[in-house]
Amino acid sequence: MTLSSKDTPMAHGPGRSLAGMTALVTGAGRGLGRAFAERLAGLGAHVAIHGMREEGPAEYGEGTTLTAVAQEVAAHHGVRTLRLLGDLTRSDYIDRVVGETEAMLGPIGILVHNAGGDIAAEGGKPDPNDAVGIKIEDVRAVIDRNLISTILVCQAVARRMMTRRAGRIVTIGSVAAFKGRTNGAIYATAKAAVTHYTRCLADQLRPYDITVNCIA
């Protein structure tokens, strides 16, 4: 679903340094993801707003629906937005998210991969959530959500950026990655791996004039 404000006078105004560009922000229905989407839209970029569930913002008390978030960003900043649902641990969903973004908004110039979280296989925090007691299904869920989704999404977008020899990729790490901890040990481990994968991706994409950075 592509959404736009009825009147877009700001699209090419002062301070709109990203006017005409397309950004994909994953996990953008709330929290940091929404803040990234708002900032990019404020700079003039058209933004694909991804979430795992339509009702996700309401589940965390940060809005109503993903569609409403996309509508609000479009209306407030005078840009086009696209609301996208998909499980980013699955390649088929990722291909659809990336393909629909480029078909509806244009080539992806900016990727902010924010989706993730310390979430168990059945939802909520893993319990127990330490290095020894955490259940294997929760180990896999946390690693899939954080590390595997980062690798798969970055691969899908990077291939397209490489053909254009341009782009910006930002992954989201965590300060948890830089210190040993008992609680949230697998999340911290996954984020440490995300940080190093980002370094490796940056090294590979540097000759293509694509910058890759991790924010913790």
Buried (B, 14 or more C-beta within 10 A) or exposed (E): EBBBBEEBEBBEEEEBEBBEBBBBBBBBBBBBBBEBBBBBBBBBBBBBBBBBEBEBBBEEEEBEBBBBBBBBBBBEBBBBBBBBBBBBBBEEBBEBBBEBBBEBBEBBBBBBBBBBBBBBBEEEBBEEBBBEEBBEEBBBBBBBBBBBBBBBBBEBBBEBBBEEEEBBBBBBBBEBBEEEBEBBBBBBBBBBBBBEBBEEBBEEBEEBEBEBEBEB
